[in-house]
Amino acid sequence: MEKEINELKKEITDLKQEVISLKTNIEVLRGTSVINQNYTDSKITELEQKLITRT
């Protein structure tokens, strides 16, 4: 019985670590998404300005 409890505790610990890792990955992806959106927005603005100056 005690062996099973210890195995479950280890599994819970492993799952907690996996959740923490997944949360970290999500934050990294969110940050990357914001950076990509900002870059895209700046390029769109740049192209709009070029179009305005050509007309």
N, C-alpha and C positions, 0 to 999 in steps of 0.2 A: 504493500500500500504506500509506504513512504517513498519507494522508488518511483512509483507512478506520479506521486505528487511532485517530486523533484524534476521529473521529466516534463511535467506540465508547466512548472515554474520556468524551466529553461525555454520551453517553447513560447511561453508568454513573453519572456525577455527578448527572444529572437524576433518575435512579431512586433514588439514595441520598437526595436531598433530598425526594423524594416519600415515601419510607419514613419519614423523620424527621417529615414533616408528618402522616402517618397515625398515627404513634405519639403525637404530640402530641394529635391529635383523639381518640384512644382514651382517653388520660389525662383529657382534659376530660370526655368522656362518662362515664367511671368516676366522676369527682368529682361530676358532676351526678346520677348514679344514687344515690350515697351520700347526697347532700343530699336528694333526693326520698324515699329510703327513711326517712331520719331524720324528715322532715316527716310522712310517712304514719304512722310509728310514733307520733309525738307526738299526731297527731290521733286515732288509734285509742285511745291511752291516755286522752286527754281525753274521748272519747265513752264509754269504759268507766266512767270516774269519774262522769260524768253519769248513766249508767244505774244505777250502784251507789247514788248519792244519792237517786234517785227510788224505789227499791224499799224 
